[in-house]
Structure formats: C-alpha cells, structure tokens
Amino acid sequence: MTRNYEVLGEHSLLSPAERPNLSMLDFGLAVGTIWALVVVLFTAMGINAGPGTPAIGSFLIFLSAIYPGYSPLFTTVDLLTGLIGGFVHGYLFGALAAFLYNIWRGEQPFGIKLPRDFAGAPEPFLLSAGSGKHPYTIAIIANPVLESEASGEFRHDPILEHPRLFQAKVAAIIAGFAQDAVLNPRKTKNTFLDQMRIITLFNPKLAEAEMPASHEPPSKHALCREADYGIIVEPLQRLYRGETVEVQEERLLNFIADNLPKYFDAATKTSLIDVVYVVTGSKTHTRSSARYTIADDARPGAEFELDFGDEKLKRRHALYTRVPGMVAYSAWDNRLKTPIHEFAHAMSSTTNGAILDEYYDDTLTQLRQAPAINKHYREKPAEQPLPKQFAVYTAAGKTAPFRTDRGRHEPVAWKTYVPARENITVPCTMDFSEEEFAFDLLISQYMRDRLAAKAGRG
C-alpha cells in the first residue's frame, strides 16, 4: 500500500491542530516593539539607579557594545538611541524568525507531512494507493475556472497561483480524516483512512486550454460556482437556482474522463472516484458546500433499514457511484471541521440516505425528497414531544436502536429532531460547534457501514 504522506504523531511538537503562516511584517513589528521597550525600560532604570547596579549595569554595558552610539553614560540621548536600535534589531530578528518558521511550517501544515512540491506536476499525483481491488477513492482537484452566477462570467481560479496553499488544503483534508473517529479510529489497524486511495490534480494549463479569442476561460473546466446568495461556493454536479435544480453532471464526468481517465469507466460512463474535493481560491466567496453522491443503483449494494416508527426507510449502501459526491472547498477556510463536515454530505446519497446539516430546522426544497439519515420531522412540535427513540437501524442482520438527542437547545418550535450524541458535551460535526466535535451515533454507524461496504467491493 503506497502512501506518499505521513500523519505526524498526535503529541508531536510538529503536529499542532494548525500552524498558520506568520506575517514577516507583523511579527517583525511585534518583536521590534517589545525589544525596544525592554531597552528603554532598562536604560531608564540605569539613568535613575546609575550604572553601579550590578545587573542593570552589566546589561547596559552589553547594549553599548552592540548598538553604535549607545554609550555607558546612560543619558536621555542613550534612551533615544536604545529605542531606535532596539526596534531595528528586534524587527530584523522577528522578520527573520517568521521567514524561517514559514519555510519549516510549509513542510507539515496541519500536522501532515507531504512530499515536496507534489502540486508542481500537471499530471494526477497518487498520494495513497489504498487497498483492495477497487479502493474508496478521493480526488482533490485545484479548480481551474470559477463561474459567477451573478454575472455568468468565467475566470481563472486564484488557487492556480498558489500551489503551496493548495498543498496546505490537501493536508487539511487528510488531517480532518485523521482526527475523525469514524475514518481513523484510535488503536485500530488498517483504518478506513489507510484503505482510501487519495489522488490530487493541480494543473494550471486546464485554465488555458482551448482559450477562445475573447480570452474568457472555457466553461467546461469550471468545477464550482460563486453563488449569487451569500458567500457560498457551489460544486458541480448540481446547482440550485431558486426552486429548480440545474443538473451539470456531464461536465464533471467529462472532466474526469479527460483529465483522470484512469478513474473513469468508459463502458458504463461512470466514475471510479467516490468523492471529489474542488479547492477554490475565490476571495469573495469563502464558505464551502457539498453535493451528495449520485449512486449507481443498478449495481449491487448492502441492504439496510431505518425504522422511524411512523415510517420505514429501506435502502442500500450502493457499492459504486454514477456521479461522485462533490465538495467545493474554500482555500481560505482554516477550520479542520470543514473537510470532514463536507465529506459527510458528499459521501452520503441522494437516493440511499443523505446526511443533513443539523444547525437549522428546514432543508432546501430541492432536497426534501432525499431520504434523511440524521433528521426526522414532526408536523406539530407543540403537540408532539420529542420521542425517546430516534430510529431503529438494521444492517447485516444486526438491529440497533438509536436515541433522540433530547439534550440540544434548539428552539421549541423546530419541527426537526436528530439522533443522540455519544458525549452530550461534544456537539455533532453536522451541528454548530467550536474546536471539539464528533459525529452522532447514528451517523457514525451509517458511515462505517457505507465505507466498509465500498471498501470490500470487487
């Protein structure tokens, strides 16, 4: 099993949750200001106490040796000289420290060590070969072209100018997987993360291909769009315009066939990729979003059932995809929650169970026909108290009940309710949360079963 990346140790000095780049200007100014104040403070103390004080005198004599014009007379002129010299000295030291830190940090963003400059080649790069005949496959693509819903125009995506930023987002995705208890359970060998095949594509030439005379980029390489509502970037395959759905699945499949042909089944015109992350550098639209997998329901799958009491959902974990789930991932979003949150959406299915957001009551009109895994509805919340049991889940001959989360503080008028969490103090990954989050119990079981079925295909 080939792996071209390394997840650094959980308690490693090199592996904090995130290490952002340091601004050389800002860090230099901060260090320069602090050091100048130290010099001024000790010089003022020397003026008041005199150079005879051993500790102060020794330090001020040291300053006089390194700063030209700073004499052991300890006058007001020395105070000004020390202020200027200390600031310049501190600024240069701080800027150099930030420069060296950024070089070091670039090798292991988000605690993930990647091969150097893997984004430099225009060909697909295999980060992990995964395991099995047809491993669960993640493709991480630098978006070539941005589409604007408001203007209808196409332009080069800014991410193409920042290969190091693209690499950092690849690291963030893997870090999100590595920290998740479903994809990478602790003390477990050969986890789902280990079994995944991960490929990347950073090819600026795709934005230049077939450039028309007007120099507008070709729309066939636009894999995400700046929505005209809010600051959301939307992925293709499906886009929402009011109450209608704009289906553009062929653009995605054609892109995979042209640029990732190894992962496209020409005979069935289906993708061998399960989830596609499209990294965009849009500077106006910085909120990520996802679209569910469109399953190949004509092929085999592992059956399961969700019994909500008032209705039963009988579906299956389809082993293959017709169109991959998609994530439009903003390069400016540094939360480690985002990649795994959006993955949950994208890996779930429009026909076999969708994992929905839990932080609002309603759902998009276009998605109301999708069977929900982690949300159920009551028409009259004032007259219908939350049930103790959310649903009974049956798969592979095993049946397990899942409780309703009755510890949430959602508004009383909400019609929706969700499954219970393992730890009531830790918010669900699909809900509002800060630094700590985890999938609720039913989502975790659904994801494990779905990934296990796909990992064993072929």
NUSELUM-982484 format. One record per residue (C-alpha): residue in three letters; chain; x, y, z negated. Coordinates in steps of 0.2 Angstrom, whole numbers, plus 5000, padded with zeros to 4 digits. Layout:
<filums>
("Ala", "A", (X, Y, Z));
...
</filums>
This chain:
<filums>
("Met", "A", (5000, 5000, 5000));
("Thr", "A", (5009, 5016, 5006));
("Arg", "A", (5007, 5031, 4996));
("Asn", "A", (5016, 5047, 5000));
("Tyr", "A", (5011, 5057, 4985));
("Glu", "A", (5013, 5055, 4966));
("Val", "A", (5002, 5059, 4952));
("Leu", "A", (5013, 5066, 4938));
("Gly", "A", (5011, 5060, 4920));
("Glu", "A", (4996, 5066, 4910));
("His", "A", (5008, 5073, 4897));
("Ser", "A", (5022, 5078, 4908));
("Leu", "A", (5029, 5095, 4907));
("Leu", "A", (5027, 5097, 4926));
("Ser", "A", (5009, 5092, 4925));
("Pro", "A", (4998, 5106, 4918));
("Ala", "A", (4980, 5107, 4925));
("Glu", "A", (4985, 5121, 4937));
("Arg", "A", (5000, 5132, 4939));
("Pro", "A", (4996, 5147, 4950));
("Asn", "A", (5010, 5157, 4959));
("Leu", "A", (5017, 5171, 4949));
("Ser", "A", (5017, 5188, 4957));
("Met", "A", (5036, 5194, 4958));
("Leu", "A", (5030, 5212, 4956));
("Asp", "A", (5018, 5210, 4942));
("Phe", "A", (5029, 5198, 4932));
("Gly", "A", (5044, 5209, 4935));
("Leu", "A", (5035, 5224, 4929));
("Ala", "A", (5029, 5215, 4913));
("Val", "A", (5046, 5209, 4909));
("Gly", "A", (5054, 5225, 4913));
("Thr", "A", (5042, 5235, 4902));
("Ile", "A", (5044, 5223, 4887));
("Trp", "A", (5063, 5223, 4888));
("Ala", "A", (5063, 5242, 4890));
("Leu", "A", (5053, 5244, 4874));
("Val", "A", (5064, 5232, 4865));
("Val", "A", (5079, 5243, 4870));
("Val", "A", (5070, 5259, 4865));
("Leu", "A", (5065, 5252, 4848));
("Phe", "A", (5082, 5246, 4843));
("Thr", "A", (5090, 5262, 4849));
("Ala", "A", (5078, 5272, 4839));
("Met", "A", (5082, 5261, 4824));
("Gly", "A", (5100, 5264, 4827));
("Ile", "A", (5098, 5283, 4828));
("Asn", "A", (5088, 5283, 4811));
("Ala", "A", (5099, 5270, 4802));
("Gly", "A", (5115, 5273, 4810));
("Pro", "A", (5127, 5261, 4819));
("Gly", "A", (5133, 5254, 4802));
("Thr", "A", (5118, 5242, 4800));
("Pro", "A", (5127, 5226, 4805));
("Ala", "A", (5113, 5218, 4815));
("Ile", "A", (5107, 5233, 4824));
("Gly", "A", (5124, 5240, 4827));
("Ser", "A", (5130, 5223, 4835));
("Phe", "A", (5115, 5223, 4846));
("Leu", "A", (5118, 5241, 4852));
("Ile", "A", (5136, 5239, 4855));
("Phe", "A", (5131, 5224, 4866));
("Leu", "A", (5119, 5236, 4875));
("Ser", "A", (5133, 5249, 4878));
("Ala", "A", (5143, 5235, 4886));
("Ile", "A", (5130, 5230, 4899));
("Tyr", "A", (5122, 5247, 4903));
("Pro", "A", (5133, 5261, 4911));
("Gly", "A", (5131, 5277, 4902));
("Tyr", "A", (5124, 5270, 4886));
("Ser", "A", (5137, 5274, 4873));
("Pro", "A", (5138, 5269, 4855));
("Leu", "A", (5134, 5287, 4849));
("Phe", "A", (5116, 5282, 4849));
("Thr", "A", (5108, 5299, 4854));
("Thr", "A", (5092, 5304, 4862));
("Val", "A", (5101, 5303, 4879));
("Asp", "A", (5106, 5285, 4875));
("Leu", "A", (5087, 5282, 4871));
("Leu", "A", (5083, 5288, 4889));
("Thr", "A", (5097, 5278, 4897));
("Gly", "A", (5092, 5262, 4887));
("Leu", "A", (5074, 5264, 4893));
("Ile", "A", (5079, 5266, 4911));
("Gly", "A", (5092, 5252, 4911));
("Gly", "A", (5082, 5240, 4901));
("Phe", "A", (5067, 5242, 4913));
("Val", "A", (5078, 5239, 4928));
("His", "A", (5087, 5225, 4920));
("Gly", "A", (5070, 5217, 4914));
("Tyr", "A", (5062, 5220, 4931));
("Leu", "A", (5075, 5211, 4941));
("Phe", "A", (5076, 5197, 4929));
("Gly", "A", (5057, 5195, 4929));
("Ala", "A", (5056, 5195, 4948));
("Leu", "A", (5070, 5183, 4950));
("Ala", "A", (5061, 5171, 4937));
("Ala", "A", (5045, 5172, 4946));
("Phe", "A", (5053, 5169, 4963));
("Leu", "A", (5062, 5153, 4956));
("Tyr", "A", (5046, 5147, 4947));
("Asn", "A", (5036, 5149, 4963));
("Ile", "A", (5048, 5138, 4973));
("Trp", "A", (5048, 5125, 4959));
("Arg", "A", (5029, 5126, 4957));
("Gly", "A", (5026, 5123, 4976));
("Glu", "A", (5033, 5105, 4974));
("Gln", "A", (5020, 5100, 4962));
("Pro", "A", (5004, 5110, 4962));
("Phe", "A", (4990, 5104, 4951));
("Gly", "A", (5002, 5090, 4944));
("Ile", "A", (5003, 5081, 4961));
("Lys", "A", (5020, 5079, 4970));
("Leu", "A", (5018, 5079, 4989));
("Pro", "A", (5031, 5076, 5002));
("Arg", "A", (5039, 5092, 5008));
("Asp", "A", (5031, 5101, 5022));
("Phe", "A", (5019, 5087, 5027));
("Ala", "A", (5007, 5101, 5034));
("Gly", "A", (5020, 5106, 5047));
("Ala", "A", (5017, 5092, 5059));
("Pro", "A", (5001, 5094, 5071));
("Glu", "A", (4998, 5075, 5070));
("Pro", "A", (4987, 5067, 5057));
("Phe", "A", (4998, 5063, 5041));
("Leu", "A", (4994, 5047, 5031));
("Leu", "A", (4996, 5052, 5013));
("Ser", "A", (4989, 5035, 5007));
("Ala", "A", (4986, 5019, 5017));
("Gly", "A", (4973, 5012, 5004));
("Ser", "A", (4970, 4994, 5003));
("Gly", "A", (4959, 4981, 5012));
("Lys", "A", (4954, 4979, 5030));
("His", "A", (4943, 4995, 5031));
("Pro", "A", (4948, 5006, 5016));
("Tyr", "A", (4937, 5020, 5009));
("Thr", "A", (4944, 5035, 5019));
("Ile", "A", (4945, 5053, 5015));
("Ala", "A", (4951, 5066, 5028));
("Ile", "A", (4957, 5083, 5023));
("Ile", "A", (4957, 5095, 5038));
("Ala", "A", (4963, 5113, 5039));
("Asn", "A", (4948, 5121, 5048));
("Pro", "A", (4954, 5128, 5065));
("Val", "A", (4940, 5140, 5068));
("Leu", "A", (4927, 5150, 5057));
("Glu", "A", (4910, 5153, 5063));
("Ser", "A", (4900, 5168, 5057));
("Glu", "A", (4881, 5165, 5055));
("Ala", "A", (4878, 5184, 5054));
("Ser", "A", (4887, 5189, 5070));
("Gly", "A", (4888, 5172, 5079));
("Glu", "A", (4907, 5176, 5082));
("Phe", "A", (4921, 5163, 5081));
("Arg", "A", (4938, 5167, 5075));
("His", "A", (4954, 5159, 5069));
("Asp", "A", (4953, 5152, 5051));
("Pro", "A", (4966, 5161, 5040));
("Ile", "A", (4971, 5144, 5032));
("Leu", "A", (4981, 5141, 5048));
("Glu", "A", (4993, 5155, 5042));
("His", "A", (4996, 5147, 5025));
("Pro", "A", (5002, 5129, 5026));
("Arg", "A", (5008, 5129, 5008));
("Leu", "A", (4991, 5135, 5002));
("Phe", "A", (4984, 5120, 5012));
("Gln", "A", (4996, 5108, 5003));
("Ala", "A", (4990, 5115, 4987));
("Lys", "A", (4972, 5112, 4991));
("Val", "A", (4976, 5094, 4996));
("Ala", "A", (4985, 5092, 4979));
("Ala", "A", (4969, 5100, 4970));
("Ile", "A", (4958, 5087, 4979));
("Ile", "A", (4969, 5072, 4973));
("Ala", "A", (4971, 5080, 4956));
("Gly", "A", (4952, 5081, 4955));
("Phe", "A", (4951, 5062, 4959));
("Ala", "A", (4965, 5058, 4947));
("Gln", "A", (4956, 5066, 4932));
("Asp", "A", (4939, 5058, 4936));
("Ala", "A", (4934, 5043, 4925));
("Val", "A", (4925, 5035, 4940));
("Leu", "A", (4938, 5036, 4953));
("Asn", "A", (4953, 5034, 4942));
("Pro", "A", (4948, 5026, 4925));
("Arg", "A", (4961, 5026, 4912));
("Lys", "A", (4970, 5009, 4908));
("Thr", "A", (4964, 5001, 4924));
("Lys", "A", (4975, 4994, 4938));
("Asn", "A", (4971, 4996, 4956));
("Thr", "A", (4958, 5010, 4954));
("Phe", "A", (4947, 5017, 4967));
("Leu", "A", (4959, 5031, 4970));
("Asp", "A", (4973, 5018, 4973));
("Gln", "A", (4962, 5009, 4986));
("Met", "A", (4957, 5025, 4995));
("Arg", "A", (4965, 5030, 5012));
("Ile", "A", (4969, 5048, 5012));
("Ile", "A", (4974, 5057, 5029));
("Thr", "A", (4977, 5076, 5032));
("Leu", "A", (4977, 5086, 5048));
("Phe", "A", (4985, 5104, 5049));
("Asn", "A", (4986, 5108, 5067));
("Pro", "A", (4985, 5127, 5072));
("Lys", "A", (4986, 5123, 5090));
("Leu", "A", (4967, 5117, 5089));
("Ala", "A", (4963, 5136, 5087));
("Glu", "A", (4972, 5140, 5103));
("Ala", "A", (4966, 5125, 5113));
("Glu", "A", (4955, 5130, 5129));
("Met", "A", (4956, 5148, 5124));
("Pro", "A", (4943, 5157, 5136));
("Ala", "A", (4948, 5174, 5144));
("Ser", "A", (4939, 5184, 5131));
("His", "A", (4952, 5176, 5118));
("Glu", "A", (4937, 5170, 5107));
("Pro", "A", (4941, 5153, 5099));
("Pro", "A", (4931, 5139, 5106));
("Ser", "A", (4916, 5134, 5095));
("Lys", "A", (4919, 5115, 5096));
("His", "A", (4933, 5117, 5084));
("Ala", "A", (4923, 5127, 5071));
("Leu", "A", (4920, 5114, 5057));
("Cys", "A", (4912, 5126, 5045));
("Arg", "A", (4902, 5142, 5045));
("Glu", "A", (4901, 5158, 5034));
("Ala", "A", (4883, 5158, 5029));
("Asp", "A", (4873, 5174, 5030));
("Tyr", "A", (4866, 5172, 5012));
("Gly", "A", (4878, 5174, 4998));
("Ile", "A", (4897, 5169, 4999));
("Ile", "A", (4894, 5151, 5004));
("Val", "A", (4904, 5142, 5017));
("Glu", "A", (4894, 5128, 5025));
("Pro", "A", (4901, 5112, 5033));
("Leu", "A", (4895, 5105, 5049));
("Gln", "A", (4886, 5092, 5051));
("Arg", "A", (4870, 5100, 5046));
("Leu", "A", (4867, 5119, 5043));
("Tyr", "A", (4852, 5127, 5036));
("Arg", "A", (4843, 5141, 5044));
("Gly", "A", (4828, 5146, 5033));
("Glu", "A", (4816, 5131, 5033));
("Thr", "A", (4824, 5122, 5048));
("Val", "A", (4839, 5111, 5049));
("Glu", "A", (4852, 5114, 5063));
("Val", "A", (4860, 5097, 5067));
("Gln", "A", (4878, 5098, 5074));
("Glu", "A", (4884, 5081, 5070));
("Glu", "A", (4890, 5078, 5088));
("Arg", "A", (4903, 5092, 5085));
("Leu", "A", (4910, 5083, 5070));
("Leu", "A", (4910, 5066, 5078));
("Asn", "A", (4918, 5073, 5094));
("Phe", "A", (4932, 5082, 5084));
("Ile", "A", (4936, 5066, 5075));
("Ala", "A", (4936, 5056, 5092));
("Asp", "A", (4948, 5069, 5100));
("Asn", "A", (4959, 5073, 5085));
("Leu", "A", (4958, 5057, 5074));
("Pro", "A", (4955, 5044, 5087));
("Lys", "A", (4962, 5030, 5076));
("Tyr", "A", (4947, 5033, 5064));
("Phe", "A", (4933, 5033, 5077));
("Asp", "A", (4924, 5018, 5083));
("Ala", "A", (4921, 5022, 5102));
("Ala", "A", (4910, 5007, 5104));
("Thr", "A", (4897, 5012, 5091));
("Lys", "A", (4901, 5031, 5092));
("Thr", "A", (4903, 5031, 5073));
("Ser", "A", (4916, 5037, 5061));
("Leu", "A", (4928, 5026, 5051));
("Ile", "A", (4930, 5041, 5039));
("Asp", "A", (4919, 5042, 5024));
("Val", "A", (4921, 5060, 5018));
("Val", "A", (4929, 5075, 5027));
("Tyr", "A", (4936, 5090, 5017));
("Val", "A", (4937, 5105, 5028));
("Val", "A", (4949, 5118, 5020));
("Thr", "A", (4945, 5136, 5024));
("Gly", "A", (4954, 5152, 5020));
("Ser", "A", (4939, 5163, 5023));
("Lys", "A", (4942, 5179, 5012));
("Thr", "A", (4924, 5184, 5012));
("His", "A", (4915, 5168, 5008));
("Thr", "A", (4923, 5158, 4994));
("Arg", "A", (4910, 5147, 4987));
("Ser", "A", (4912, 5129, 4993));
("Ser", "A", (4897, 5117, 4998));
("Ala", "A", (4894, 5100, 5004));
("Arg", "A", (4883, 5089, 5015));
("Tyr", "A", (4878, 5071, 5012));
("Thr", "A", (4884, 5056, 5021));
("Ile", "A", (4873, 5050, 5035));
("Ala", "A", (4874, 5031, 5033));
("Asp", "A", (4874, 5018, 5047));
("Asp", "A", (4858, 5009, 5040));
("Ala", "A", (4858, 4997, 5055));
("Arg", "A", (4873, 4988, 5047));
("Pro", "A", (4874, 4978, 5030));
("Gly", "A", (4874, 4986, 5013));
("Ala", "A", (4872, 4981, 4994));
("Glu", "A", (4854, 4982, 4988));
("Phe", "A", (4849, 4992, 4973));
("Glu", "A", (4833, 4999, 4965));
("Leu", "A", (4829, 5014, 4954));
("Asp", "A", (4813, 5012, 4944));
("Phe", "A", (4807, 5029, 4938));
("Gly", "A", (4791, 5022, 4930));
("Asp", "A", (4780, 5032, 4942));
("Glu", "A", (4789, 5027, 4957));
("Lys", "A", (4802, 5014, 4963));
("Leu", "A", (4817, 5018, 4975));
("Lys", "A", (4823, 5003, 4984));
("Arg", "A", (4838, 5007, 4994));
("Arg", "A", (4856, 5000, 4998));
("His", "A", (4874, 5006, 4997));
("Ala", "A", (4877, 5006, 5016));
("Leu", "A", (4894, 5000, 5019));
("Tyr", "A", (4898, 5011, 5034));
("Thr", "A", (4894, 5029, 5039));
("Arg", "A", (4886, 5035, 5055));
("Val", "A", (4892, 5053, 5051));
("Pro", "A", (4904, 5057, 5037));
("Gly", "A", (4899, 5067, 5022));
("Met", "A", (4907, 5084, 5023));
("Val", "A", (4914, 5097, 5011));
("Ala", "A", (4918, 5115, 5016));
("Tyr", "A", (4931, 5119, 5003));
("Ser", "A", (4937, 5136, 4999));
("Ala", "A", (4956, 5138, 4998));
("Trp", "A", (4953, 5152, 4985));
("Asp", "A", (4943, 5141, 4973));
("Asn", "A", (4956, 5135, 4960));
("Arg", "A", (4944, 5126, 4949));
("Leu", "A", (4948, 5107, 4948));
("Lys", "A", (4930, 5104, 4946));
("Thr", "A", (4926, 5109, 4963));
("Pro", "A", (4934, 5095, 4974));
("Ile", "A", (4926, 5081, 4963));
("His", "A", (4909, 5090, 4961));
("Glu", "A", (4908, 5092, 4980));
("Phe", "A", (4914, 5074, 4983));
("Ala", "A", (4899, 5068, 4973));
("His", "A", (4887, 5077, 4985));
("Ala", "A", (4897, 5071, 5001));
("Met", "A", (4899, 5053, 4996));
("Ser", "A", (4880, 5051, 4992));
("Ser", "A", (4867, 5048, 5006));
("Thr", "A", (4853, 5057, 5014));
("Thr", "A", (4843, 5040, 5015));
("Asn", "A", (4850, 5030, 5001));
("Gly", "A", (4852, 5042, 4987));
("Ala", "A", (4858, 5059, 4985));
("Ile", "A", (4867, 5066, 4970));
("Leu", "A", (4860, 5084, 4967));
("Asp", "A", (4865, 5099, 4958));
("Glu", "A", (4858, 5100, 4940));
("Tyr", "A", (4861, 5118, 4937));
("Tyr", "A", (4844, 5124, 4945));
("Asp", "A", (4827, 5117, 4944));
("Asp", "A", (4822, 5116, 4963));
("Thr", "A", (4830, 5109, 4978));
("Leu", "A", (4832, 5115, 4996));
("Thr", "A", (4816, 5112, 5006));
("Gln", "A", (4826, 5103, 5019));
("Leu", "A", (4832, 5090, 5005));
("Arg", "A", (4816, 5086, 4997));
("Gln", "A", (4814, 5071, 5007));
("Ala", "A", (4831, 5064, 5002));
("Pro", "A", (4829, 5051, 4988));
("Ala", "A", (4837, 5059, 4972));
("Ile", "A", (4848, 5049, 4961));
("Asn", "A", (4850, 5061, 4946));
("Lys", "A", (4834, 5071, 4946));
("His", "A", (4816, 5067, 4944));
("Tyr", "A", (4801, 5078, 4944));
("Arg", "A", (4786, 5081, 4933));
("Glu", "A", (4772, 5092, 4940));
("Lys", "A", (4766, 5100, 4924));
("Pro", "A", (4780, 5102, 4912));
("Ala", "A", (4770, 5110, 4899));
("Glu", "A", (4758, 5095, 4898));
("Gln", "A", (4772, 5081, 4902));
("Pro", "A", (4785, 5080, 4888));
("Leu", "A", (4802, 5073, 4894));
("Pro", "A", (4802, 5054, 4894));
("Lys", "A", (4814, 5045, 4884));
("Gln", "A", (4819, 5034, 4898));
("Phe", "A", (4825, 5042, 4915));
("Ala", "A", (4826, 5026, 4925));
("Val", "A", (4830, 5008, 4926));
("Tyr", "A", (4844, 5004, 4938));
("Thr", "A", (4846, 4986, 4946));
("Ala", "A", (4860, 4981, 4957));
("Ala", "A", (4869, 4965, 4960));
("Gly", "A", (4857, 4955, 4949));
("Lys", "A", (4860, 4966, 4934));
("Thr", "A", (4847, 4978, 4926));
("Ala", "A", (4852, 4993, 4915));
("Pro", "A", (4841, 5007, 4908));
("Phe", "A", (4847, 5025, 4908));
("Arg", "A", (4840, 5038, 4895));
("Thr", "A", (4834, 5055, 4899));
("Asp", "A", (4846, 5069, 4894));
("Arg", "A", (4835, 5077, 4881));
("Gly", "A", (4849, 5087, 4873));
("Arg", "A", (4851, 5100, 4888));
("His", "A", (4845, 5118, 4885));
("Glu", "A", (4836, 5120, 4902));
("Pro", "A", (4821, 5132, 4902));
("Val", "A", (4805, 5124, 4896));
("Ala", "A", (4796, 5127, 4912));
("Trp", "A", (4808, 5117, 4923));
("Lys", "A", (4800, 5103, 4932));
("Thr", "A", (4816, 5093, 4934));
("Tyr", "A", (4825, 5082, 4922));
("Val", "A", (4841, 5072, 4923));
("Pro", "A", (4850, 5057, 4916));
("Ala", "A", (4859, 5057, 4899));
("Arg", "A", (4877, 5060, 4897));
("Glu", "A", (4890, 5048, 4888));
("Asn", "A", (4895, 5063, 4877));
("Ile", "A", (4882, 5076, 4873));
("Thr", "A", (4896, 5089, 4871));
("Val", "A", (4903, 5087, 4888));
("Pro", "A", (4892, 5094, 4902));
("Cys", "A", (4889, 5084, 4918));
("Thr", "A", (4900, 5088, 4933));
("Met", "A", (4885, 5092, 4943));
("Asp", "A", (4879, 5105, 4930));
("Phe", "A", (4886, 5121, 4923));
("Ser", "A", (4902, 5118, 4914));
("Glu", "A", (4919, 5126, 4909));
("Glu", "A", (4935, 5116, 4908));
("Glu", "A", (4928, 5100, 4902));
("Phe", "A", (4915, 5090, 4912));
("Ala", "A", (4911, 5072, 4917));
("Phe", "A", (4898, 5063, 4927));
("Asp", "A", (4882, 5057, 4918));
("Leu", "A", (4880, 5039, 4915));
("Leu", "A", (4868, 5035, 4930));
("Ile", "A", (4879, 5045, 4942));
("Ser", "A", (4894, 5036, 4936));
("Gln", "A", (4886, 5019, 4939));
("Tyr", "A", (4879, 5023, 4956));
("Met", "A", (4896, 5030, 4962));
("Arg", "A", (4905, 5015, 4955));
("Asp", "A", (4894, 5003, 4964));
("Arg", "A", (4894, 5013, 4980));
("Leu", "A", (4913, 5014, 4981));
("Ala", "A", (4915, 4996, 4976));
("Ala", "A", (4904, 4990, 4990));
("Lys", "A", (4913, 5001, 5003));
("Ala", "A", (4930, 4995, 4996));
("Gly", "A", (4925, 4977, 4999));
("Arg", "A", (4919, 4979, 5017));
("Gly", "A", (4927, 4970, 5031));
</filums>
